[in-house]
């Protein structure tokens, strides 16, 4: 009996030890979260530094000349560039304004011996097309040195302004300044400088027209990105025109890098001054 009981106790002990040593079972997991922050970039526009018209000769009849901002290929990266790296998908609008094409002739001495007077500045063209071409003219009415002598002057439209004291620089009008160098001026001394303009708004049907090309995408979809109106006549009444649309991107579109060229056509009035005419186009994106 004792032997049986002892054997039973040994069996129980052996079983107990066996159960404790069994391996555990099951699958255990945990998670690691990733994150990536993209910082918003900017919206920008760049354009070629210059665009030259082909060049014409002076004629007694009206003519037109053409130029292009960019080139005629329309599939490369030489024109106006808009880059939207904001990551907001807010859309954008690219526009252009221009000033009148204008020129100022060299100063001509009309009377006297002094070669010490000059006309400087950029003519704004706001007197419009004049026939004959407009002229700034200065005439001394009281002699003396600079600061003592007095003069009168005419603007391109023929308006007379009198009793102005000479100085090293005197602002006249329309962006033009007259400069007096050190000298003794005499009554009747006079000088002039012709000015001329090819207005962006020659009249309601002609002047400067712009035609945006097809858009080239260097990066990004063209969906929702459109060019401006063809043969758009620039409008306005100031020295700088009203804004014309070059290209736009609607909301949720226009993320990327886009290029466009703009063809220009300018009316040239008859009997114009010979010279180099200049203007400025300002390209904006917002």
DRENSETI-464528 format. One line per field, with one value per residue (C-alpha): residue in one letter; x, y, z; residue number from 1. Coordinates in Angstrom, 3 decimals. Example, Ala and Ser with C-alpha at 12.3 -4.5 7.8 and 13.67 -1.06 7.14 Angstrom:
residues 2
code: [A	S]
xx: [12.300	13.670]
yy: [-4.500	-1.060]
zz: [7.800	7.140]
pos: [1	2]
This chain:
residues 286
code: [X	X	X	X	X	X	X	X	X	X	X	X	X	X	X	X	X	X	X	X	X	X	X	X	X	X	X	X	X	X	X	X	X	X	X	X	X	X	X	X	X	X	X	X	X	X	X	X	X	X	X	X	X	X	X	X	X	X	X	X	X	X	X	X	X	X	X	X	X	X	X	X	X	X	X	X	X	X	X	X	X	X	X	X	X	X	X	X	X	X	X	X	X	X	X	X	X	X	X	X	X	X	X	X	X	X	X	X	X	X	X	X	X	X	X	X	X	X	X	X	X	X	X	X	X	X	X	X	X	X	X	X	X	X	X	X	X	X	X	X	X	X	X	X	X	X	X	X	X	X	X	X	X	X	X	X	X	X	X	X	X	X	X	X	X	X	X	X	X	X	X	X	X	X	X	X	X	X	X	X	X	X	X	X	X	X	X	X	X	X	X	X	X	X	X	X	X	X	X	X	X	X	X	X	X	X	X	X	X	X	X	X	X	X	X	X	X	X	X	X	X	X	X	X	X	X	X	X	X	X	X	X	X	X	X	X	X	X	X	X	X	X	X	X	X	X	X	X	X	X	X	X	X	X	X	X	X	X	X	X	X	X	X	X	X	X	X	X	X	X	X	X	X	X	X	X	X	X	X	X	X	X	X	X	X	X]
xx: [0.000	2.764	4.586	1.503	1.022	4.671	4.445	1.336	3.094	6.059	3.730	1.953	5.252	6.481	3.306	3.560	7.076	6.059	3.187	5.354	7.849	5.341	6.125	3.655	1.699	0.122	1.200	2.106	2.234	2.842	2.732	5.202	3.659	5.436	5.078	6.374	5.975	5.943	6.599	4.713	6.816	5.989	4.193	6.549	6.813	9.801	9.963	12.607	14.615	13.732	11.701	12.542	10.201	11.449	12.072	10.473	11.330	9.522	6.563	3.810	1.314	0.301	2.037	2.391	5.333	5.517	7.519	7.283	7.945	9.728	9.963	7.809	8.415	5.836	7.070	10.204	11.254	12.114	8.931	7.025	7.351	4.892	5.872	3.366	5.055	2.723	0.967	-2.325	-4.074	-5.481	-5.142	-3.534	-3.766	-0.862	-1.407	0.532	0.526	2.479	3.555	3.427	6.269	7.981	11.107	12.874	15.087	18.420	18.426	18.621	19.983	17.587	19.233	22.265	25.701	25.345	25.432	24.783	21.078	19.650	16.320	16.363	13.884	11.397	8.434	5.151	3.316	0.151	-0.198	-0.938	-0.105	0.636	1.123	3.652	5.384	5.419	8.292	9.526	10.933	12.741	13.519	15.412	13.435	15.833	19.592	22.164	23.840	22.057	19.765	19.414	18.281	14.559	12.897	9.578	8.734	6.216	5.037	4.346	0.721	1.827	0.903	3.088	4.493	6.285	8.625	10.548	13.941	16.779	18.376	20.627	17.480	13.904	11.024	8.820	6.042	5.282	8.426	10.807	13.345	15.464	19.016	21.034	24.818	27.032	26.970	25.783	22.432	21.094	17.568	16.372	18.573	16.391	16.540	14.105	13.716	11.129	9.139	6.900	4.769	3.204	0.319	-0.885	-4.376	-3.988	-7.793	-10.583	-9.599	-5.804	-2.672	-0.880	-2.501	-1.238	-1.817	-0.717	0.554	-0.319	0.982	3.990	4.126	7.600	5.944	2.293	-1.020	-2.530	-6.013	-7.616	-4.682	-5.721	-4.202	-5.592	-7.617	-6.067	-5.454	-6.387	-6.156	-4.528	-6.780	-6.512	-6.025	-2.900	0.776	0.460	-2.281	-4.898	-3.930	-4.526	-4.692	-1.750	-2.779	-4.768	-5.173	-8.462	-8.753	-7.335	-5.198	-1.966	0.465	3.731	5.968	4.365	5.688	3.927	5.005	3.146	2.958	2.783	1.490	1.933	0.363	2.880	1.426	2.480	5.173	6.762	10.120	13.059	14.688	14.549	11.167	10.991	8.316	8.018	5.821	5.190	4.223	2.429	1.076	-1.233]
yy: [0.000	2.365	1.493	2.258	5.602	6.461	5.611	7.759	10.752	10.345	10.248	13.390	15.151	14.043	15.228	18.566	19.105	18.147	20.693	23.590	23.064	23.206	26.093	29.009	29.628	32.724	35.802	39.192	42.543	46.261	49.272	51.975	55.114	56.915	60.642	62.918	66.721	68.603	72.316	74.581	76.225	79.328	80.580	82.351	83.776	84.566	85.994	86.692	89.866	91.319	90.862	92.752	93.702	93.001	96.641	98.839	101.906	105.228	105.324	107.766	104.915	102.843	99.521	96.790	94.964	91.745	90.264	87.316	86.968	83.623	82.058	80.549	76.943	76.925	73.543	74.501	76.416	79.862	81.845	83.018	80.475	79.947	77.528	76.576	74.688	75.832	72.485	74.234	73.572	77.096	77.886	81.025	83.718	85.063	88.524	91.133	94.932	97.112	100.709	102.621	102.101	105.483	107.324	110.611	112.203	113.817	117.436	120.073	123.573	126.030	129.337	130.582	129.152	126.967	123.187	122.712	121.847	118.347	116.566	113.329	110.744	108.353	109.857	108.353	108.851	110.193	112.973	110.230	110.228	113.764	114.974	116.436	114.525	116.117	118.309	119.589	123.095	125.390	129.103	131.473	134.620	136.191	135.710	134.747	131.748	128.592	129.537	133.086	132.628	132.124	130.116	129.097	125.725	123.926	120.327	118.035	119.157	122.793	123.882	126.807	127.152	130.418	131.980	128.931	129.463	127.387	124.681	121.716	119.611	120.782	118.342	119.284	116.747	113.279	111.840	114.335	116.514	119.357	119.752	122.997	122.772	125.524	128.443	131.980	131.887	134.674	135.709	133.775	130.716	127.690	123.907	121.135	117.372	115.456	112.592	109.972	107.023	103.845	103.519	100.168	101.650	103.448	103.362	100.924	98.474	98.609	99.214	96.360	92.924	89.863	86.197	83.627	80.363	76.818	75.971	73.697	71.697	70.876	69.223	68.870	68.219	70.660	69.903	73.185	75.248	77.507	80.267	83.779	85.243	85.342	88.731	90.562	94.346	95.985	98.570	101.458	105.202	105.467	105.157	101.493	99.350	97.354	93.740	91.080	87.354	85.244	81.923	80.669	77.569	76.754	75.621	72.110	72.463	74.074	72.383	72.217	74.080	75.734	77.759	79.956	82.315	85.503	86.816	90.615	92.774	96.590	99.278	101.863	105.200	107.045	109.762	108.603	109.651	107.428	105.952	103.131	102.777	101.056	99.883	97.571	94.523	93.508	89.863	88.996	85.788	85.569]
zz: [0.000	0.897	-2.304	-4.389	-2.682	-3.233	-6.918	-7.247	-5.700	-8.033	-11.063	-9.985	-9.486	-12.893	-14.589	-12.816	-14.004	-17.585	-17.694	-16.491	-19.309	-22.227	-24.752	-25.021	-28.275	-30.152	-32.346	-30.877	-32.906	-32.512	-34.920	-36.095	-37.647	-40.503	-41.344	-44.092	-44.058	-47.371	-46.919	-49.327	-52.012	-54.000	-57.091	-59.505	-63.006	-65.203	-68.705	-71.370	-70.792	-74.188	-77.355	-80.550	-83.367	-86.856	-87.747	-90.397	-92.449	-92.128	-94.522	-95.381	-94.942	-91.949	-91.350	-88.717	-87.216	-85.211	-82.351	-79.969	-76.268	-76.371	-79.817	-82.537	-81.475	-78.663	-77.388	-75.473	-72.375	-73.771	-73.185	-70.125	-67.316	-64.468	-61.696	-59.002	-56.155	-53.398	-53.215	-52.480	-55.810	-55.504	-59.220	-60.642	-63.303	-65.379	-66.907	-68.857	-69.037	-71.472	-71.887	-75.167	-77.623	-77.637	-78.728	-78.070	-80.708	-79.917	-78.744	-81.460	-80.906	-82.563	-81.605	-79.642	-79.113	-76.037	-76.475	-72.765	-72.765	-73.105	-72.787	-70.793	-69.570	-71.146	-72.949	-71.725	-75.025	-73.405	-75.979	-78.495	-82.193	-83.395	-86.959	-87.234	-84.444	-81.003	-79.841	-76.502	-76.930	-74.476	-75.027	-72.716	-71.837	-69.307	-69.568	-66.975	-65.398	-64.335	-61.464	-62.828	-66.410	-67.009	-69.771	-71.249	-72.780	-74.953	-74.557	-77.554	-77.724	-77.988	-74.466	-73.311	-69.768	-68.952	-66.366	-65.196	-63.555	-64.953	-62.800	-63.405	-63.944	-64.453	-64.841	-67.783	-68.409	-69.742	-68.177	-69.811	-67.960	-69.340	-68.039	-68.087	-67.975	-66.565	-69.055	-69.549	-71.316	-73.508	-74.398	-77.418	-76.907	-77.702	-78.062	-78.924	-78.959	-80.943	-79.432	-80.970	-79.901	-81.225	-78.764	-77.458	-77.983	-81.326	-81.582	-80.720	-83.455	-83.642	-81.650	-79.912	-80.064	-78.187	-79.027	-76.422	-77.931	-76.969	-73.497	-73.005	-69.775	-68.496	-65.474	-64.556	-66.237	-68.743	-67.473	-66.424	-67.727	-70.609	-72.734	-73.084	-75.930	-79.410	-81.072	-77.878	-78.332	-75.321	-73.704	-71.275	-71.075	-68.906	-69.729	-68.726	-70.229	-68.439	-67.726	-70.377	-69.620	-70.781	-69.205	-66.232	-64.098	-62.416	-58.793	-58.286	-61.416	-62.556	-60.159	-62.086	-64.522	-67.565	-70.513	-73.057	-75.843	-76.762	-80.328	-80.657	-83.503	-83.356	-85.539	-86.797	-87.775	-90.956	-90.970	-87.723	-86.314	-87.156	-84.072	-81.557	-79.880	-76.512	-74.106	-71.103	-70.639	-67.038	-66.472	-63.238	-61.696	-58.735]
pos: [1	2	3	4	5	6	7	8	9	10	11	12	13	14	15	16	17	18	19	20	21	22	23	24	25	26	27	28	29	30	31	32	33	34	35	36	37	38	39	40	41	42	43	44	45	46	47	48	49	50	51	52	53	54	55	56	57	58	59	60	61	62	63	64	65	66	67	68	69	70	71	72	73	74	75	76	77	78	79	80	81	82	83	84	85	86	87	88	89	90	91	92	93	94	95	96	97	98	99	100	101	102	103	104	105	106	107	108	109	110	111	112	113	114	115	116	117	118	119	120	121	122	123	124	125	126	127	128	129	130	131	132	133	134	135	136	137	138	139	140	141	142	143	144	145	146	147	148	149	150	151	152	153	154	155	156	157	158	159	160	161	162	163	164	165	166	167	168	169	170	171	172	173	174	175	176	177	178	179	180	181	182	183	184	185	186	187	188	189	190	191	192	193	194	195	196	197	198	199	200	201	202	203	204	205	206	207	208	209	210	211	212	213	214	215	216	217	218	219	220	221	222	223	224	225	226	227	228	229	230	231	232	233	234	235	236	237	238	239	240	241	242	243	244	245	246	247	248	249	250	251	252	253	254	255	256	257	258	259	260	261	262	263	264	265	266	267	268	269	270	271	272	273	274	275	276	277	278	279	280	281	282	283	284	285	286]
